[in-house]
Amino acid sequence: NLTVDNNSILTISDNTYIEIQNDITVNAGSSITVQPYGAIVQINDLGNVTNNGTMSVTKKTAPLDVAFEYTYWSSPVLGETIGGGLFESNTNKRYSFNAINFLDATMETGNNNATVAGQDDVDDNGDDWQWESGANVMQPGIGYASTHDPNIFIFPGVGYDYTFEGLFNNGVITVAMYRNDSELNDYNWNFIGNPYPSAIDADLFLAVNSNLNTNLVTPKSIDGAIVLWSQSTPPSGNANGNQVNNFSSDDYAIINAVGQNAGGDGLIPTRNIPSGQGFFV
């Protein structure tokens, strides 16, 4: 067990971690702070987390070229709000993804609303991304997307810190997955995320979710790929989508069973999904 008391501050520095078998307790006046590349690893799924002081996890965006580059998030703590965890983001550009609404039954022919039969990985009526109020609580295991606040964007090439405060998430976290089978030829995207204050193993994650309880005669599973946003390409009017200018799907990085592919930033992901990271499956 780990107890922090006597008005102490425990800092988990970058490239270090603490592994606890059972319970974590922070008493009044004390705190645990996890730096962007540090980790808290709690082994026992039934281990308690008690916080009478402060628990926080700081994460860092990729280096941003412009303020409107999106970052995909997932809260590593319980009870944090959108306005708290994503405080440095643009309040008008904070979104979750409603997988129930995603339907890709037709394909655009040049971002001009003209369509033909086929799929282009774009929701046909544009109601899949949903704006999130700052008062909304970030749900464990759910992905969120936001851009940085342009008023506090300093200059290109800088990564910005975001801090999440609350109880460290622990144990088995169940997230609802949705299929929309009115069209059988499209992908059924779901936007989820790592809910823990430590990385998760991509191979173990894909393996344990290979047979989902869908109440169907033939159980469905997550396909063997994790899709991460890694933006570099500017939005373009030639890219299909629901806006005048849209981002390129080529900027997604992919982790699958055989390897990893870089996205727009040119960085090849590892087999570990960082804490605080949102991703598509």
ABEGO torsion letter per residue (X at the ends): XBBBBGGBBBBBBBGBBBBBABBBBBBBGBBBBBBAABBBBBABAABBBBBABBBBBBBBBBBBABAABBBBBBBABBGBBAAAAAAABBAABBBBBBAAABBBABBBAGGAGBBBBEBAGBBAAGAABBBBBAABBBBBGBBBBBBBBAAABABBGBBBBBBBBEBBBBEBBBBBBBBBAABAABBBBBBBBBABABBBBAAAAAAAAABBBAGBABBBBBBBBBBBBBBABBBBAABBEABABBBBAAABBBBBAAEBBBBAAGBBBBABBBBGBBBBX
